[in-house]
Amino acid sequence: MSYDLQVPNGVFSRAGGATANLSAVTGAAKTYTTQNITFANNSKMYYVAGAAGAVTPTLDAVTGKAFKPLSIGQGCIYVWTLTNAGVVGLVQGPVPVSLPSGAIGTNLDSSGNFTAPPQFPSLPDTLTPFAYQVVAVGATYAGTGFIPGSSDNWNATGLTVTAQDLSFGLPATPQVS
């Protein structure tokens, strides 16, 4: 008896027993490193060679626009994706909206814990997610607004970055710690 696993978009393997699809994003750089990844996009199999020290995308892979900056007290999810051509992209989840008073909307308490969990972005079926990061901007952040690949390194003071690899799509809820 045999069983067929049918997954429209998912990661099937990474080379050499590597422990992470995505690594080296918390270092003192605006770069990322990936492993060799075999994945499915719309049920077709693809392979992409790993990248070391590649430049973090500065435009959202879905909207084509610059990422929205995160201010102190805000956090969101960034999903790392692949196209069937093997192009790595980054998609930003929703950012807390500004309040009617004009104050910045927050979803972190004074200790940097989420008061409302961050949400995943909506992904078209042309993108295969292979990892995500939860980024929280704490009270010690000194920048003017965190923007991946643009304003700060992944390890800027005051940022908490938690990475999670994916296999078969996005989970129902994100891991926030």
Secondary structure as UniProt FT lines:
FT   STRAND          10..14
FT   HELIX           15..17
FT   STRAND          22..23
FT   STRAND          31..34
FT   STRAND          37..41
FT   TURN            42..43
FT   STRAND          44..48
FT   STRAND          54..55
FT   TURN            61..63
FT   TURN            72..73
FT   STRAND          75..82
FT   TURN            84..85
FT   STRAND          88..92
FT   TURN            100..101
FT   TURN            110..111
FT   TURN            125..126
FT   STRAND          128..137
FT   TURN            139..140
FT   TURN            148..151
FT   TURN            154..155
FT   TURN            157..158
FT   STRAND          159..165
//
